[in-house]
Amino acid sequence: MNKFSYLLGAVVLNLLVAVPAMAETVRLKAGTFIPVTLAESLTSESHVTGDSIMFRVANDIVVDGKVVIEGGSMVNGTITFAEKSAMVGQAGKISVAMLNTTAVDGTVVTLQGSKTFEGEDETTGTVVVGVVLCPLALLNSGDEAKVGEGTQGRAIVASNFDIEVK
């Protein structure tokens, strides 16, 4: 009987050591706010509609005390609209959208969020000067839209995701 007890004890101990800690599943709910920062600089002069861009998750996203998305995780984005500055003082414009990021278990989390940036518009001043003083002033362009790396934005989780955490 002693040999059986030792054998049973050895098997149980082996299982406890060999079995990794059980993962827990938590739900990342639709509508959860995800703060992001732009990972690169953008301008309406150098980027076009459809270009891929990158953001970073600004800080850990925690659900039920567990990190489900690590701060610094990359966020895929796209330029949804880009327009260079134009004559008659029109400013450049650029719109961006956040698309998705990756959770700690590898789940691709779909996001929703967009932001539009616009350069300084000089249309009114250009038209007044052009009509009153000199028609050549109508050739004046507005400023390009410029967005610096680190610019903050926000996205939200598009639907519910079950994330396995340790």
C-alpha positions as CSV (number, residue, x, y, z in Angstrom):
1,M,0.0,0.0,0.0
2,N,2.9,2.4,0.7
3,K,4.2,1.9,-2.8
4,F,0.8,2.8,-4.2
5,S,0.6,6.0,-2.1
6,Y,4.0,7.1,-3.2
7,L,3.2,6.4,-6.8
8,L,-0.1,8.3,-6.6
9,G,1.6,11.2,-4.9
10,A,4.3,11.3,-7.5
11,V,1.7,11.4,-10.3
12,V,-0.3,14.2,-8.7
13,L,2.9,16.2,-8.1
14,N,4.0,15.7,-11.6
15,L,0.6,16.9,-13.0
16,L,0.7,20.0,-10.8
17,V,4.2,20.9,-12.0
18,A,3.6,20.1,-15.6
19,V,0.2,21.8,-16.1
20,P,0.6,25.5,-16.7
21,A,-1.5,28.0,-14.9
22,M,-5.0,28.1,-16.2
23,A,-5.8,31.0,-18.4
24,E,-8.8,33.1,-17.5
25,T,-11.2,34.6,-20.1
26,V,-12.3,38.2,-19.7
27,R,-14.7,40.1,-22.0
28,L,-13.4,43.3,-23.6
29,K,-16.7,45.0,-24.2
30,A,-17.8,47.0,-27.3
31,G,-17.4,50.7,-26.6
32,T,-14.4,50.4,-24.4
33,F,-12.2,53.5,-24.8
34,I,-8.7,53.0,-26.2
35,P,-6.4,56.0,-26.0
36,V,-3.9,56.1,-28.8
37,T,-1.0,58.2,-30.0
38,L,0.2,58.7,-33.5
39,A,3.4,56.7,-34.2
40,E,4.6,58.9,-37.1
41,S,4.2,62.4,-38.5
42,L,1.7,63.1,-41.3
43,T,1.2,65.8,-43.8
44,S,-1.5,66.4,-46.4
45,E,1.3,67.0,-48.9
46,S,3.2,63.7,-48.5
47,H,0.3,61.3,-47.7
48,V,-2.6,60.2,-49.8
49,T,-6.0,58.6,-49.2
50,G,-5.5,54.9,-48.5
51,D,-2.0,55.1,-47.0
52,S,-1.4,52.8,-44.0
53,I,-0.4,54.5,-40.8
54,M,0.4,53.4,-37.3
55,F,-0.7,54.4,-33.8
56,R,0.3,53.1,-30.4
57,V,-2.0,52.2,-27.5
58,A,-1.2,54.9,-25.0
59,N,-1.5,52.8,-21.8
60,D,-2.5,49.3,-20.6
61,I,-6.2,48.4,-21.1
62,V,-7.4,46.6,-18.0
63,V,-10.6,44.5,-17.6
64,D,-11.4,43.0,-14.2
65,G,-7.9,43.8,-13.0
66,K,-6.2,42.0,-15.9
67,V,-4.3,43.6,-18.8
68,V,-6.0,42.7,-22.1
69,I,-4.1,45.1,-24.3
70,E,-0.6,46.2,-23.4
71,G,0.3,49.9,-23.6
72,G,2.6,50.5,-26.6
73,S,0.8,47.9,-28.7
74,M,0.6,48.9,-32.3
75,V,-2.7,50.1,-33.8
76,N,-3.2,49.8,-37.6
77,G,-4.8,52.8,-39.2
78,T,-5.4,54.3,-42.6
79,I,-5.7,57.7,-44.1
80,T,-9.4,58.0,-45.2
81,F,-9.0,61.4,-46.9
82,A,-6.1,63.6,-47.9
83,E,-6.2,66.8,-49.8
84,K,-3.3,69.1,-50.5
85,S,-3.6,72.9,-50.0
86,A,-4.8,74.7,-53.1
87,M,-5.0,78.1,-54.7
88,V,-7.3,80.8,-53.3
89,G,-6.0,80.0,-49.8
90,Q,-7.6,76.6,-49.3
91,A,-6.0,74.6,-46.5
92,G,-4.8,71.0,-46.8
93,K,-6.9,68.4,-44.9
94,I,-6.1,64.9,-43.7
95,S,-8.4,62.4,-42.0
96,V,-7.3,59.2,-40.3
97,A,-9.0,56.1,-38.9
98,M,-7.9,53.6,-36.3
99,L,-8.7,50.0,-37.5
100,N,-7.4,47.4,-35.1
101,T,-4.9,46.3,-32.5
102,T,-3.8,43.0,-30.9
103,A,-4.7,41.8,-27.5
104,V,-2.4,39.9,-25.1
105,D,-3.6,36.5,-26.4
106,G,-3.1,37.5,-30.1
107,T,-6.8,38.3,-30.7
108,V,-7.1,41.0,-33.4
109,V,-9.4,43.7,-31.8
110,T,-11.4,45.8,-34.2
111,L,-11.5,49.4,-33.4
112,Q,-13.5,52.5,-34.5
113,G,-12.2,56.0,-34.4
114,S,-11.3,58.8,-36.7
115,K,-9.9,62.3,-36.5
116,T,-9.5,65.1,-39.1
117,F,-6.8,67.7,-39.2
118,E,-6.7,70.8,-41.3
119,G,-4.1,73.4,-42.1
120,E,-4.7,77.1,-41.7
121,D,-7.2,78.3,-44.2
122,E,-6.4,81.7,-45.9
123,T,-9.4,81.8,-48.3
124,T,-11.1,84.9,-47.0
125,G,-7.9,87.0,-46.8
126,T,-6.7,85.8,-50.2
127,V,-10.0,86.6,-51.9
128,V,-10.2,90.1,-50.4
129,V,-6.6,90.9,-51.4
130,G,-7.1,89.3,-54.8
131,V,-10.2,91.2,-55.7
132,V,-9.3,94.6,-54.2
133,L,-5.5,94.8,-54.8
134,C,-4.0,92.2,-57.1
135,P,-5.6,89.2,-58.8
136,L,-2.2,87.3,-58.5
137,A,-2.9,87.0,-54.8
138,L,-5.5,84.3,-55.8
139,L,-2.6,82.0,-56.5
140,N,-1.8,81.9,-52.7
141,S,-2.2,78.5,-51.1
142,G,-3.4,77.7,-47.6
143,D,-1.2,75.7,-45.2
144,E,-0.8,72.0,-45.5
145,A,-2.4,69.9,-42.7
146,K,0.5,68.7,-40.4
147,V,0.1,66.2,-37.6
148,G,3.1,65.4,-35.4
149,E,4.2,62.0,-34.0
150,G,2.6,61.5,-30.5
151,T,-0.6,63.4,-31.4
152,Q,-3.3,61.9,-29.2
153,G,-6.5,60.3,-30.4
154,R,-9.1,57.9,-29.2
155,A,-10.7,54.8,-30.5
156,I,-13.3,52.5,-29.2
157,V,-13.6,48.7,-29.3
158,A,-16.1,47.9,-32.1
159,S,-17.6,44.7,-30.7
160,N,-17.2,42.3,-27.7
161,F,-14.0,40.2,-27.6
162,D,-13.2,37.3,-25.2
163,I,-9.6,37.6,-24.3
164,E,-7.6,34.9,-22.5
165,V,-5.3,36.3,-19.8
166,K,-3.0,34.7,-17.3
